[in-house]
């Protein structure tokens, strides 16, 4: 029996008084759960990247693309096996389209591609964080949605380019809702499937004052699997509830909910 597990989470690693406490609680949970690969987004300083690496010693490999103040794209991938390939691809379309999107531009958003093996099975993991839609409007013609569409086109191109015999996982904060035209067109263009298709549980846990239109399922772990005997793919939400922290307290590890993916075959 072969197995592979992955967790993706936007860890809300923007500098704040509580972020180190949250990231330590997150790291402890990751160590306990023992995923094969963990894809993190919004790791917004190198200090937070170092903290996560120090607190997850069982993850013997890690990938990020160096940048001035943080990993490029805010992306960090942890793995319990040797990474055979690491590559960061910058999104070609990084049009600001409004003052709030300066934050997306500063992070140099893109795709962190890593490759590893699980037994004889090659696995490609594409960790990504798309530009945000600050209007909460994903209709055709919306200026933020159009930038997201062009980024999704590039992401689909990268996914299609991975070897046919590989298990391909594209994971991260897409900032588009499940079921939207952007989502449907991306699945068709990339050849990926969504194990949580039709699940309307939100993956963004809005902070006080954030309008309800933003509370949508916008994080994904999408899969393209080769023909494997006894293939089984399952997925669920992770960190929807608070986790144990220091001194017996319980805290939410992020303003997002994670997605866990589990694949098994004979």
C-alpha positions in Angstrom: 0.0 0.0 0.0 1.3 3.4 -0.9 0.1 6.6 0.8 0.7 10.3 0.5 -0.7 13.1 2.6 -0.6 16.9 2.2 -1.7 19.9 4.1 -2.2 23.4 2.7 -2.8 26.5 4.8 -2.6 30.3 4.4 -1.0 30.7 7.8 -1.6 34.5 8.1 2.0 35.2 8.8 1.8 39.0 8.6 3.7 40.7 11.4 1.6 41.1 14.5 1.8 40.7 18.3 0.2 37.2 18.2 1.7 35.7 15.1 4.6 33.8 16.8 2.2 32.2 19.3 -0.1 31.1 16.4 2.8 29.8 14.3 4.2 27.8 17.2 0.8 26.2 17.8 0.5 25.5 14.1 4.0 23.9 14.0 3.2 21.7 16.9 0.0 20.4 15.2 1.9 19.8 12.0 4.5 17.8 13.8 1.8 15.8 15.5 -0.2 15.0 12.4 2.8 14.0 10.3 1.8 15.0 6.8 4.2 14.1 4.1 4.2 17.6 2.6 2.9 20.9 4.0 2.3 23.9 1.8 2.1 27.3 3.6 1.2 30.7 2.2 1.6 34.2 3.7 4.9 33.5 5.5 5.7 37.2 5.3 9.1 37.4 7.1 12.2 35.3 7.1 12.0 35.3 10.9 8.7 33.5 10.7 10.1 31.1 8.1 13.0 30.3 10.5 10.5 29.8 13.4 8.4 27.3 11.4 11.5 25.3 10.4 12.9 25.2 13.9 9.5 24.0 15.3 9.0 21.2 12.7 12.3 19.2 13.0 10.7 16.0 11.4 10.4 17.8 8.1 13.9 17.2 6.8 13.5 19.2 3.6 12.0 22.7 2.9 11.7 24.9 -0.2 11.3 28.6 -0.6 12.6 31.3 -3.0 14.7 34.0 -1.3 13.5 37.5 -1.4 14.3 40.7 0.5 12.1 40.5 3.6 10.3 37.2 3.2 10.1 34.0 1.0 9.1 35.1 -2.5 5.3 34.8 -2.8 5.2 34.2 0.9 5.4 30.5 0.0 7.1 27.8 2.1 6.9 24.0 1.4 7.9 21.5 4.0 8.6 17.8 3.3 9.5 14.7 5.2 11.3 13.3 2.2 14.1 14.5 0.0 13.1 17.2 -2.6 14.4 16.3 -6.0 13.5 19.6 -7.6 12.7 23.2 -6.4 11.6 26.0 -8.6 9.8 29.3 -8.1 7.8 30.7 -11.1 6.7 34.3 -10.9 3.2 35.1 -12.1 3.5 37.0 -15.4 0.5 39.2 -14.6 1.1 41.2 -11.5 -1.0 44.2 -12.4 -1.7 46.2 -9.3 -5.2 47.4 -10.4 -5.8 49.4 -7.3 -4.0 50.5 -4.1 -4.8 47.5 -1.9 -3.1 45.1 -4.4 0.3 46.7 -3.7 0.7 44.1 -1.0 0.3 41.3 -3.6 2.9 43.1 -5.8 5.4 43.4 -2.9 5.2 39.7 -2.2 6.1 38.7 -5.8 3.3 36.2 -6.0 3.8 33.0 -8.0 4.1 29.2 -7.8 6.6 27.2 -5.8 7.1 23.9 -7.6 8.7 20.9 -5.8 9.1 17.3 -6.9 9.7 14.3 -4.7 9.1 10.5 -4.7 6.9 8.3 -2.6 8.3 4.8 -3.3 8.3 4.6 -7.1 5.7 7.2 -7.6 6.9 10.7 -8.7 5.0 13.5 -7.1 4.8 17.2 -8.2 3.5 19.8 -5.7 2.7 23.3 -6.8 2.2 25.6 -3.9 0.6 28.9 -4.8 -1.1 32.1 -3.6 -3.0 34.1 -6.2 -3.7 37.8 -6.0 -6.6 38.8 -3.7 -9.9 40.0 -4.9 -10.4 43.1 -2.8 -13.9 43.8 -4.1 -15.3 40.4 -3.3 -16.8 40.4 -6.8 -15.8 37.5 -9.1 -18.0 38.4 -12.0 -16.5 38.5 -15.5 -15.0 41.9 -16.2 -14.1 42.6 -12.6 -10.6 44.1 -12.6 -9.4 41.8 -9.8 -11.1 38.7 -11.3 -9.4 39.3 -14.7 -5.9 39.4 -13.1 -6.8 36.1 -11.2 -7.9 34.6 -14.5 -4.6 35.3 -16.2 -2.7 33.9 -13.2 -4.9 30.8 -13.3 -4.1 30.4 -17.0 -0.4 30.3 -16.2 -0.9 27.9 -13.3 -2.9 25.6 -15.5 0.0 25.7 -18.0 2.4 24.7 -15.3 0.2 21.9 -14.1 -0.2 20.5 -17.6 3.5 20.5 -18.0 4.2 18.0 -15.2 5.0 14.4 -16.4 2.0 12.3 -17.2 3.0 9.5 -14.8 3.3 11.8 -11.8 0.8 12.5 -9.0 0.3 16.3 -9.4 -1.1 18.4 -6.5 -1.8 22.1 -6.9 -2.5 23.6 -3.5 -2.9 26.9 -1.9 -5.0 30.1 -1.4 -6.6 30.7 -4.8 -8.7 33.7 -3.7 -11.5 32.5 -5.9 -14.7 30.7 -4.8 -15.4 27.1 -5.5 -18.1 26.9 -8.2 -17.2 30.2 -9.8 -16.5 30.5 -13.5 -12.8 31.0 -12.7 -12.8 27.7 -10.7 -14.7 25.8 -13.4 -12.5 27.1 -16.3 -9.3 26.4 -14.3 -10.3 22.8 -13.6 -11.1 22.3 -17.3 -7.8 23.9 -18.5 -5.5 22.2 -16.0 -6.9 18.6 -16.0 -7.1 18.7 -12.2 -10.0 17.4 -10.0 -11.2 18.8 -6.7 -11.8 16.1 -4.1 -14.1 18.6 -2.2 -16.1 19.5 -5.3 -19.5 20.9 -4.2 -18.4 21.6 -0.6 -19.5 25.1 0.3 -17.8 25.2 3.8 -15.8 28.5 3.8 -12.0 28.3 4.1 -11.7 32.0 5.0 -12.6 32.8 8.6 -13.2 36.5 8.4 -12.1 38.8 11.2 -14.6 41.2 12.7 -15.8 43.9 10.3 -15.1 41.8 7.1 -18.2 41.6 4.9 -19.8 38.2 4.6 -19.3 38.1 0.8 -15.6 37.3 1.4 -16.4 34.2 3.6 -16.2 31.6 0.8 -14.3 28.3 0.0 -11.2 29.9 -1.6 -8.4 27.4 -0.6 -7.9 24.2 -2.5 -5.8 21.0 -2.8 -6.4 19.8 -6.4 -5.2 16.6 -7.9 -4.2 14.9 -11.1 -3.4 11.2 -10.5 -2.0 8.6 -12.9 -3.7 5.2 -13.3 -2.9 3.6 -10.0 -4.4 0.3 -8.7 -6.8 0.8 -5.8 -6.5 4.6 -6.0 -8.4 6.4 -3.2 -8.3 10.2 -2.8 -9.9 11.9 0.2 -9.9 15.4 1.5 -11.3 17.5 4.4 -10.9 20.8 6.2 -8.3 21.2 8.9 -7.9 23.8 11.6 -11.5 24.8 11.5 -11.4 24.8 15.3 -8.9 26.2 17.8 -5.9 24.1 18.7 -3.9 23.8 21.9 -1.4 26.5 22.6 0.9 27.4 25.5 -0.4 27.4 29.1 -3.5 25.4 28.2 -5.1 28.0 26.0 -6.7 27.2 22.6 -6.3 29.5 19.6 -7.1 29.6 15.9 -3.9 29.1 14.0 -5.0 31.4 11.1 -7.8 33.4 9.6 -8.0 30.6 7.0 -8.9 27.0 7.3 -6.5 24.4 6.0 -7.2 21.6 3.5 -5.8 18.1 4.1 -5.4 15.7 1.2 -4.8 11.9 1.5 -4.0 9.6 -1.4 -3.6 5.9 -1.2 -3.0 3.1 -3.7 -2.1 -0.6 -3.8 
